Amino acid sequence: MEVHINPSYTQLTDFIMSVPKHEYTPEKVYCNRRNTVERVSYKGQQYVIKKYKRPVLLNCVVYTWFRKNKPLRAYENAETLLRKGFDTAAPIAYLIFKKNGFYHTGYFISEYIPYPTLDEVFREGTDNERKEWESAFVDYTVRLHQAGIIHRDYNARNLIVHKEGDKHCIAMIDINQLTFGKVTPRAAMVSLELFRQDIPHLETLIPAYAEGMGFDADECLKLLRQSQERRAKRRAFKHWFKRNILGKK
């Protein structure tokens, strides 16, 4: 077992080492599919534990020799975001387990951010509140992309939001799929296209985003539509393959 504990959280060592034994009672389970995300309490404070289940055999090899595994990426990405001035759940520790010399499973432990997701605000807020947060979302995305950060699973469930006076505060979570480097219009629109399910009128926000980035708005809109078309074709092919080749409904 490989364990790395943030030096600021060594007082949580006993708690961290108990996590693989599941010696805790989850207060809330956010996800229990490919990975498990749980909120827990320890000595009056709340934390989030994300367990990465065993990947397919090929990825066990990849994560051992060719690519950073998910717990390590989550921890390092959190450090990078904070260093660049973007809020995220403070990283506490990661634990990595190997079997027969290959990556098997892992855990990432972080602070808990006690605010709603942008998705919840969009669904439950007033029209004026949604418009405010859409504007804040555009400003945040411009700042993110200017810093050379792209989230390849960018959606409203991965942004935690709250207000401090008139300031709209946004923190990013579920940060395994971050890439760093110069952001092109095409890469930006591929990332933003995922927000179509959260903001059906996403196209109306693109001119403001393009202006902030110094991009051509018409080119961005064209690239956004192309990304949407490619995603629709991939979904259609997946559905056809499952129905006609795998025999699934």
URFENHU-V164394 format. One record per residue. N is the residue number from 1. PHI is phi as a letter, one per 40 degrees, with the letter a starting at -180 (* if undefined). PSI is psi in radians with two decimals (* if undefined). Layout:
BEGIN
{{N	PHI	PSI} {N	PHI	PSI}}
END
This chain:
BEGIN
{{1	*	2.32} {2	b	2.24} {3	b	2.29} {4	b	2.20} {5	b	2.26} {6	d	2.22} {7	d	-0.41} {8	c	-0.12} {9	b	0.48} {10	c	-0.36} {11	c	-0.20} {12	c	0.24} {13	d	-0.79} {14	c	-0.77} {15	c	-0.81} {16	c	-0.77} {17	c	-0.30} {18	c	-0.27} {19	d	-0.83} {20	c	-0.42} {21	c	-0.07} {22	f	0.74} {23	c	0.98} {24	a	2.83} {25	b	2.01} {26	c	2.35} {27	c	-0.52} {28	a	2.41} {29	b	2.04} {30	c	-0.50} {31	a	2.41} {32	a	1.01} {33	b	-1.91} {34	c	-0.69} {35	b	2.89} {36	b	2.26} {37	b	2.14} {38	b	2.55} {39	b	2.33} {40	b	2.85} {41	b	2.50} {42	a	2.05} {43	f	0.77} {44	g	-0.03} {45	b	2.65} {46	b	2.48} {47	b	2.89} {48	b	2.29} {49	b	2.16} {50	b	2.07} {51	b	2.20} {52	c	2.00} {53	c	2.91} {54	d	2.21} {55	c	3.09} {56	c	2.79} {57	d	-0.75} {58	d	-0.76} {59	c	-0.45} {60	d	-0.72} {61	c	-0.80} {62	d	-0.81} {63	c	-0.29} {64	c	-0.69} {65	b	-0.48} {66	b	-0.34} {67	a	2.56} {68	c	2.39} {69	c	2.93} {70	c	-0.77} {71	c	-0.73} {72	c	-0.73} {73	c	-0.75} {74	c	-0.77} {75	c	-0.86} {76	c	-0.66} {77	c	-0.66} {78	c	-0.76} {79	c	-0.71} {80	c	-0.79} {81	d	-0.83} {82	c	-0.70} {83	c	-0.58} {84	c	0.02} {85	g	0.36} {86	b	2.41} {87	c	2.47} {88	a	2.98} {89	c	2.17} {90	d	2.27} {91	c	2.32} {92	b	-0.83} {93	a	2.82} {94	b	2.60} {95	b	2.37} {96	b	2.27} {97	b	2.39} {98	b	2.70} {99	b	2.18} {100	f	0.59} {101	g	-0.06} {102	b	2.62} {103	d	2.40} {104	b	-1.11} {105	a	2.97} {106	a	2.92} {107	b	2.53} {108	b	2.21} {109	b	2.31} {110	b	2.96} {111	c	2.83} {112	b	2.33} {113	b	1.99} {114	c	0.92} {115	b	2.85} {116	c	2.88} {117	c	2.82} {118	c	-0.57} {119	d	-0.78} {120	c	-0.71} {121	c	-0.73} {122	c	-0.69} {123	c	-0.59} {124	b	-0.25} {125	c	2.95} {126	c	2.96} {127	d	-0.76} {128	c	-0.69} {129	c	-0.73} {130	c	-0.73} {131	c	-0.71} {132	c	-0.80} {133	c	-0.50} {134	c	-0.74} {135	c	-0.74} {136	c	-0.64} {137	c	-0.76} {138	c	-0.83} {139	c	-0.74} {140	c	-0.76} {141	c	-0.70} {142	c	-0.82} {143	c	-0.71} {144	c	-0.86} {145	c	-0.57} {146	c	-0.50} {147	c	0.01} {148	g	0.56} {149	b	2.21} {150	b	2.33} {151	c	2.10} {152	c	0.05} {153	b	0.99} {154	c	1.89} {155	a	2.95} {156	c	-0.27} {157	c	-0.22} {158	b	0.23} {159	b	2.18} {160	b	2.30} {161	b	2.66} {162	a	2.93} {163	b	2.47} {164	b	1.66} {165	g	-2.15} {166	c	-0.02} {167	c	2.26} {168	c	2.04} {169	b	2.33} {170	b	2.33} {171	b	2.46} {172	c	2.41} {173	b	3.10} {174	f	1.10} {175	b	0.37} {176	c	-0.65} {177	c	0.89} {178	c	2.53} {179	b	2.65} {180	b	2.37} {181	i	-3.06} {182	c	2.31} {183	c	2.10} {184	c	2.81} {185	d	-0.71} {186	c	-0.84} {187	c	-0.67} {188	c	-0.76} {189	c	-0.57} {190	c	-0.73} {191	c	-0.82} {192	c	-0.45} {193	d	-0.53} {194	c	-0.40} {195	c	-0.07} {196	d	-0.60} {197	c	-0.41} {198	c	-0.55} {199	b	1.55} {200	d	-0.53} {201	c	0.62} {202	d	-0.63} {203	d	-0.55} {204	c	-0.31} {205	c	-0.26} {206	c	-0.71} {207	d	-0.70} {208	c	-0.70} {209	c	-0.82} {210	c	-0.72} {211	c	-0.75} {212	c	-0.57} {213	c	-0.21} {214	g	0.43} {215	c	2.88} {216	c	2.15} {217	c	-0.72} {218	c	-0.70} {219	c	-0.73} {220	c	-0.76} {221	c	-0.69} {222	c	-0.78} {223	c	-0.62} {224	c	-0.81} {225	c	-0.67} {226	c	-0.72} {227	c	-0.70} {228	c	-0.73} {229	c	-0.73} {230	c	-0.73} {231	c	-0.71} {232	c	-0.69} {233	c	-0.69} {234	c	-0.72} {235	c	-0.74} {236	c	-0.72} {237	c	-0.74} {238	d	-0.76} {239	c	-0.77} {240	c	-0.75} {241	c	-0.78} {242	c	-0.72} {243	c	-0.79} {244	c	-0.48} {245	b	-0.79} {246	c	-0.22} {247	g	0.41} {248	c	2.59} {249	c	*}}
END
